[in-house]
Amino acid sequence: MANSEVKQMGASTVTETLATSRKTGWFPFKDLDKTAIVRRLNAIYNSSDDLNIKLYADGDSVNTIWTGTMPKNGTTGTTLSSSATSSDTILDVTDTSTITPLDKILIDREIMQVEDLVTNGTFDTNTTGWDADGTATLSVNSSNQLVITSGTSGGQAATGKAIFILTTVVGKTYTVKGNFYKDTSEQGRVQVATGGTIGGGILAQTTDMTSDTEFNFTFTATTTNPYLMLHENTEQTVGDTTIWDNISVICTTQLKVTRGQTNTQAAAHTSGTTVFFGHRKWDSKRIGRRAKYLSVEISTASSKTATEISKMEIEYE
């Protein structure tokens, strides 16, 4: 990322050490020097509970600019359901419903990273991999989000959309996640189908999203190349825009992983091998919002388990 910088905890008013173990905490950050686009929140932590994250900007401690969850780590995620060798990159597992595209996983002594089927779902620089349908145009805004602009007026049949063609395994189940921002449109919808026509061959879809929405749904593949479509879903006029970000598709019953991670060691994996997710206790969340001052609130569930935050960073430009 061009001209990126990292800010760590360390404002003069901070009394908490980086290694403090606590259940709930506020972490103020130093002045970001300018009105910056906050790209990511990075954290190294050890927690047996999911971490609930809220970001506040510019002195507003009521209205969040971003909320999200960092998953618990160091716990058993699943087991291999079939034998595998050290050269395999496709691994069948019993269940990976809690694994996210950013997770690192540990199988025996080998660390791998989950691979997202959507190769450009954060639109950091361009719209590569996505095709505009009909008269729609695709662009990336200043917050590095996908903007779909309609080129005609009309109902659903005229709706402009963005299409990403996936590569799947028939019979496998996949999770689709992302963020929709209504912008000037009436509403939006996400659809996975066997073809590129809205309403045809639907495998799964969201309901009509009439406000900014973080969506999450699953589908089972019946073809090797289903269409992932992002579109406005009602009467539209020329120039209507919908905005999208953080689009991901991963399999929940099969790991497609990238090898060559830090400290990787080849291992002959066998049926029943334990798979740990989040083993490296590191997570990174993309924000994509402007701010000059920032505060982070971290909390866990009602359990008494302590959480250790050993490092936290804000990456911005």
C-alpha positions as a Python dict, from the first residue, in 0.01 Angstrom:
ca = {
    (1, 'M'): (0, 0, 0),
    (2, 'A'): (146, 337, -99),
    (3, 'N'): (267, 568, 177),
    (4, 'S'): (132, 348, 453),
    (5, 'E'): (235, 408, 813),
    (6, 'V'): (173, 234, 1142),
    (7, 'K'): (76, 397, 1472),
    (8, 'Q'): (113, 201, 1794),
    (9, 'M'): (-37, 263, 2136),
    (10, 'G'): (165, 519, 2322),
    (11, 'A'): (-15, 850, 2376),
    (12, 'S'): (107, 1037, 2684),
    (13, 'T'): (-219, 965, 2866),
    (14, 'V'): (-196, 588, 2822),
    (15, 'T'): (-140, 408, 3152),
    (16, 'E'): (-199, 56, 3025),
    (17, 'T'): (102, -153, 2923),
    (18, 'L'): (103, -356, 2604),
    (19, 'A'): (107, -679, 2802),
    (20, 'T'): (-177, -598, 3040),
    (21, 'S'): (-426, -882, 3083),
    (22, 'R'): (-779, -761, 3131),
    (23, 'K'): (-1136, -835, 3029),
    (24, 'T'): (-1226, -494, 2890),
    (25, 'G'): (-1010, -204, 2781),
    (26, 'W'): (-994, 130, 2601),
    (27, 'F'): (-683, 206, 2397),
    (28, 'P'): (-630, 566, 2280),
    (29, 'F'): (-386, 616, 1991),
    (30, 'K'): (-150, 898, 1914),
    (31, 'D'): (-252, 1180, 1682),
    (32, 'L'): (-261, 1043, 1328),
    (33, 'D'): (-89, 1370, 1220),
    (34, 'K'): (-356, 1450, 961),
    (35, 'T'): (-700, 1343, 853),
    (36, 'A'): (-598, 996, 745),
    (37, 'I'): (-769, 699, 588),
    (38, 'V'): (-748, 426, 849),
    (39, 'R'): (-678, 105, 660),
    (40, 'R'): (-645, -168, 919),
    (41, 'L'): (-654, -249, 1286),
    (42, 'N'): (-388, -510, 1365),
    (43, 'A'): (-365, -698, 1693),
    (44, 'I'): (-162, -973, 1851),
    (45, 'Y'): (-357, -1123, 2138),
    (46, 'N'): (-426, -1435, 2340),
    (47, 'S'): (-792, -1491, 2417),
    (48, 'S'): (-1023, -1788, 2467),
    (49, 'D'): (-1319, -1560, 2386),
    (50, 'D'): (-1405, -1363, 2073),
    (51, 'L'): (-1294, -999, 2103),
    (52, 'N'): (-1559, -735, 2031),
    (53, 'I'): (-1398, -429, 1871),
    (54, 'K'): (-1538, -75, 1848),
    (55, 'L'): (-1350, 215, 1689),
    (56, 'Y'): (-1429, 577, 1774),
    (57, 'A'): (-1283, 881, 1600),
    (58, 'D'): (-1219, 1248, 1666),
    (59, 'G'): (-1350, 1263, 2024),
    (60, 'D'): (-1686, 1096, 1959),
    (61, 'S'): (-1719, 817, 2218),
    (62, 'V'): (-2082, 736, 2131),
    (63, 'N'): (-2099, 677, 1757),
    (64, 'T'): (-1862, 413, 1619),
    (65, 'I'): (-1686, 440, 1284),
    (66, 'W'): (-1640, 62, 1276),
    (67, 'T'): (-1739, -245, 1476),
    (68, 'G'): (-1624, -602, 1431),
    (69, 'T'): (-1502, -921, 1595),
    (70, 'M'): (-1160, -1077, 1624),
    (71, 'P'): (-1195, -1453, 1678),
    (72, 'K'): (-1068, -1641, 1980),
    (73, 'N'): (-742, -1819, 1922),
    (74, 'G'): (-537, -2114, 2033),
    (75, 'T'): (-842, -2342, 2030),
    (76, 'T'): (-928, -2647, 1824),
    (77, 'G'): (-1113, -2550, 1508),
    (78, 'T'): (-1172, -2881, 1335),
    (79, 'T'): (-1009, -3208, 1225),
    (80, 'L'): (-907, -3346, 888),
    (81, 'S'): (-1176, -3580, 759),
    (82, 'S'): (-954, -3750, 502),
    (83, 'S'): (-586, -3834, 475),
    (84, 'A'): (-359, -3569, 328),
    (85, 'T'): (8, -3531, 241),
    (86, 'S'): (254, -3248, 293),
    (87, 'S'): (210, -3140, -70),
    (88, 'D'): (-170, -3097, -59),
    (89, 'T'): (-323, -2751, -68),
    (90, 'I'): (-686, -2871, -61),
    (91, 'L'): (-784, -3034, 268),
    (92, 'D'): (-1126, -3175, 359),
    (93, 'V'): (-1226, -3102, 716),
    (94, 'T'): (-1523, -3172, 939),
    (95, 'D'): (-1618, -2806, 984),
    (96, 'T'): (-1451, -2465, 939),
    (97, 'S'): (-1749, -2239, 1010),
    (98, 'T'): (-1546, -2019, 1247),
    (99, 'I'): (-1249, -1971, 1015),
    (100, 'T'): (-1214, -1639, 831),
    (101, 'P'): (-1004, -1555, 522),
    (102, 'L'): (-747, -1374, 739),
    (103, 'D'): (-688, -1666, 974),
    (104, 'K'): (-362, -1855, 1002),
    (105, 'I'): (-413, -2225, 1068),
    (106, 'L'): (-183, -2488, 1214),
    (107, 'I'): (-193, -2850, 1097),
    (108, 'D'): (56, -3062, 1289),
    (109, 'R'): (364, -2837, 1270),
    (110, 'E'): (272, -2663, 947),
    (111, 'I'): (128, -2309, 944),
    (112, 'M'): (-94, -2217, 650),
    (113, 'Q'): (-325, -1931, 557),
    (114, 'V'): (-683, -1970, 438),
    (115, 'E'): (-727, -1869, 74),
    (116, 'D'): (-1024, -1655, -27),
    (117, 'L'): (-1199, -1747, -355),
    (118, 'V'): (-1253, -1374, -417),
    (119, 'T'): (-906, -1252, -510),
    (120, 'N'): (-990, -881, -498),
    (121, 'G'): (-1260, -829, -238),
    (122, 'T'): (-1108, -527, -62),
    (123, 'F'): (-1054, -320, -378),
    (124, 'D'): (-729, -171, -248),
    (125, 'T'): (-630, -33, -589),
    (126, 'N'): (-868, -143, -864),
    (127, 'T'): (-1163, -361, -971),
    (128, 'T'): (-954, -643, -1122),
    (129, 'G'): (-1148, -970, -1140),
    (130, 'W'): (-1489, -801, -1137),
    (131, 'D'): (-1692, -742, -1454),
    (132, 'A'): (-1957, -477, -1502),
    (133, 'D'): (-2282, -603, -1653),
    (134, 'G'): (-2510, -406, -1881),
    (135, 'T'): (-2462, -30, -1867),
    (136, 'A'): (-2316, -30, -1515),
    (137, 'T'): (-1969, 109, -1450),
    (138, 'L'): (-1731, 2, -1175),
    (139, 'S'): (-1486, 227, -992),
    (140, 'V'): (-1294, 250, -664),
    (141, 'N'): (-1359, 547, -434),
    (142, 'S'): (-1115, 731, -205),
    (143, 'S'): (-1183, 478, 74),
    (144, 'N'): (-1087, 192, -158),
    (145, 'Q'): (-1438, 52, -188),
    (146, 'L'): (-1618, -72, -498),
    (147, 'V'): (-1872, 172, -644),
    (148, 'I'): (-2132, 40, -892),
    (149, 'T'): (-2296, 318, -1094),
    (150, 'S'): (-2606, 243, -1302),
    (151, 'G'): (-2611, 368, -1657),
    (152, 'T'): (-2982, 327, -1728),
    (153, 'S'): (-3317, 370, -1557),
    (154, 'G'): (-3552, 78, -1504),
    (155, 'G'): (-3651, -216, -1288),
    (156, 'Q'): (-3459, -522, -1185),
    (157, 'A'): (-3404, -642, -1541),
    (158, 'A'): (-3209, -323, -1614),
    (159, 'T'): (-3012, -331, -1293),
    (160, 'G'): (-2641, -283, -1340),
    (161, 'K'): (-2427, -522, -1142),
    (162, 'A'): (-2075, -639, -1064),
    (163, 'I'): (-1996, -1005, -1132),
    (164, 'F'): (-1716, -1226, -999),
    (165, 'I'): (-1694, -1581, -1134),
    (166, 'L'): (-1599, -1826, -859),
    (167, 'T'): (-1419, -2160, -882),
    (168, 'T'): (-1592, -2412, -655),
    (169, 'V'): (-1628, -2785, -591),
    (170, 'V'): (-1975, -2931, -653),
    (171, 'G'): (-2139, -3035, -326),
    (172, 'K'): (-1921, -2816, -104),
    (173, 'T'): (-2066, -2539, 114),
    (174, 'Y'): (-1931, -2184, 100),
    (175, 'T'): (-1971, -1874, 318),
    (176, 'V'): (-2019, -1533, 155),
    (177, 'K'): (-1940, -1223, 361),
    (178, 'G'): (-1907, -852, 294),
    (179, 'N'): (-2029, -498, 351),
    (180, 'F'): (-2302, -315, 159),
    (181, 'Y'): (-2343, 65, 171),
    (182, 'K'): (-2670, 199, 34),
    (183, 'D'): (-2534, 534, -90),
    (184, 'T'): (-2782, 685, -344),
    (185, 'S'): (-2962, 362, -432),
    (186, 'E'): (-3293, 234, -297),
    (187, 'Q'): (-3157, -103, -189),
    (188, 'G'): (-2904, -371, -275),
    (189, 'R'): (-2875, -748, -293),
    (190, 'V'): (-2606, -1015, -321),
    (191, 'Q'): (-2680, -1324, -524),
    (192, 'V'): (-2495, -1644, -610),
    (193, 'A'): (-2635, -1822, -915),
    (194, 'T'): (-2548, -2073, -1185),
    (195, 'G'): (-2566, -1798, -1446),
    (196, 'G'): (-2505, -1426, -1470),
    (197, 'T'): (-2871, -1319, -1494),
    (198, 'I'): (-3041, -1173, -1187),
    (199, 'G'): (-3312, -1406, -1062),
    (200, 'G'): (-3199, -1707, -1266),
    (201, 'G'): (-3049, -2026, -1123),
    (202, 'I'): (-3026, -1883, -772),
    (203, 'L'): (-2820, -2087, -525),
    (204, 'A'): (-2850, -1834, -240),
    (205, 'Q'): (-2897, -1462, -187),
    (206, 'T'): (-2947, -1191, 71),
    (207, 'T'): (-3277, -1020, 133),
    (208, 'D'): (-3318, -664, 5),
    (209, 'M'): (-3073, -449, 203),
    (210, 'T'): (-3228, -104, 255),
    (211, 'S'): (-2953, 32, 481),
    (212, 'D'): (-2583, -20, 534),
    (213, 'T'): (-2547, -392, 605),
    (214, 'E'): (-2278, -647, 690),
    (215, 'F'): (-2406, -959, 512),
    (216, 'N'): (-2324, -1324, 575),
    (217, 'F'): (-2484, -1628, 408),
    (218, 'T'): (-2395, -1972, 273),
    (219, 'F'): (-2456, -2167, -47),
    (220, 'T'): (-2384, -2518, -172),
    (221, 'A'): (-2219, -2536, -513),
    (222, 'T'): (-2401, -2721, -792),
    (223, 'T'): (-2157, -2607, -1060),
    (224, 'T'): (-1784, -2543, -1071),
    (225, 'N'): (-1816, -2178, -1177),
    (226, 'P'): (-2110, -2002, -1008),
    (227, 'Y'): (-2159, -1627, -1044),
    (228, 'L'): (-2130, -1393, -747),
    (229, 'M'): (-2336, -1080, -822),
    (230, 'L'): (-2358, -748, -637),
    (231, 'H'): (-2642, -528, -755),
    (232, 'E'): (-2914, -276, -683),
    (233, 'N'): (-3246, -454, -659),
    (234, 'T'): (-3531, -219, -736),
    (235, 'E'): (-3635, 67, -963),
    (236, 'Q'): (-3327, 273, -1038),
    (237, 'T'): (-3230, 589, -1220),
    (238, 'V'): (-2922, 676, -1417),
    (239, 'G'): (-2636, 754, -1182),
    (240, 'D'): (-2760, 555, -881),
    (241, 'T'): (-2469, 410, -685),
    (242, 'T'): (-2417, 123, -443),
    (243, 'I'): (-2091, 75, -251),
    (244, 'W'): (-1933, -258, -150),
    (245, 'D'): (-1631, -375, 47),
    (246, 'N'): (-1463, -673, 219),
    (247, 'I'): (-1622, -929, -13),
    (248, 'S'): (-1505, -1284, 63),
    (249, 'V'): (-1604, -1640, -19),
    (250, 'I'): (-1448, -1935, 165),
    (251, 'C'): (-1542, -2301, 195),
    (252, 'T'): (-1677, -2416, 530),
    (253, 'T'): (-1610, -2787, 473),
    (254, 'Q'): (-1279, -2769, 293),
    (255, 'L'): (-963, -2565, 344),
    (256, 'K'): (-793, -2423, 38),
    (257, 'V'): (-471, -2298, 188),
    (258, 'T'): (-159, -2109, 86),
    (259, 'R'): (168, -2271, 187),
    (260, 'G'): (499, -2108, 265),
    (261, 'Q'): (395, -1921, 579),
    (262, 'T'): (649, -1822, 844),
    (263, 'N'): (796, -2118, 1032),
    (264, 'T'): (635, -2368, 795),
    (265, 'Q'): (748, -2727, 838),
    (266, 'A'): (641, -3004, 599),
    (267, 'A'): (426, -3266, 771),
    (268, 'A'): (253, -3582, 646),
    (269, 'H'): (-101, -3506, 757),
    (270, 'T'): (-336, -3794, 826),
    (271, 'S'): (-705, -3844, 886),
    (272, 'G'): (-813, -3700, 1221),
    (273, 'T'): (-525, -3454, 1251),
    (274, 'T'): (-623, -3157, 1466),
    (275, 'V'): (-652, -2822, 1288),
    (276, 'F'): (-594, -2510, 1501),
    (277, 'F'): (-709, -2174, 1370),
    (278, 'G'): (-579, -1834, 1474),
    (279, 'H'): (-279, -2019, 1611),
    (280, 'R'): (-41, -1727, 1561),
    (281, 'K'): (-263, -1500, 1773),
    (282, 'W'): (-268, -1229, 1507),
    (283, 'D'): (-559, -1069, 1330),
    (284, 'S'): (-602, -776, 1094),
    (285, 'K'): (-922, -587, 1015),
    (286, 'R'): (-969, -351, 722),
    (287, 'I'): (-1144, -27, 817),
    (288, 'G'): (-1128, 220, 526),
    (289, 'R'): (-1249, 537, 702),
    (290, 'R'): (-1106, 887, 758),
    (291, 'A'): (-1003, 1000, 1107),
    (292, 'K'): (-756, 1227, 1284),
    (293, 'Y'): (-784, 1087, 1637),
    (294, 'L'): (-879, 732, 1722),
    (295, 'S'): (-985, 525, 2025),
    (296, 'V'): (-1035, 149, 2036),
    (297, 'E'): (-1271, -27, 2276),
    (298, 'I'): (-1213, -400, 2327),
    (299, 'S'): (-1449, -626, 2522),
    (300, 'T'): (-1522, -996, 2554),
    (301, 'A'): (-1825, -1203, 2646),
    (302, 'S'): (-1947, -1218, 3006),
    (303, 'S'): (-1693, -1486, 3101),
    (304, 'K'): (-1414, -1406, 3347),
    (305, 'T'): (-1136, -1526, 3118),
    (306, 'A'): (-851, -1276, 3092),
    (307, 'T'): (-739, -1143, 2755),
    (308, 'E'): (-380, -1046, 2683),
    (309, 'I'): (-322, -780, 2420),
    (310, 'S'): (50, -787, 2343),
    (311, 'K'): (48, -554, 2042),
    (312, 'M'): (-197, -326, 1865),
    (313, 'E'): (-141, -112, 1558),
    (314, 'I'): (-333, 124, 1335),
    (315, 'E'): (-224, 123, 972),
    (316, 'Y'): (-319, 432, 775),
    (317, 'E'): (-226, 655, 486),
}
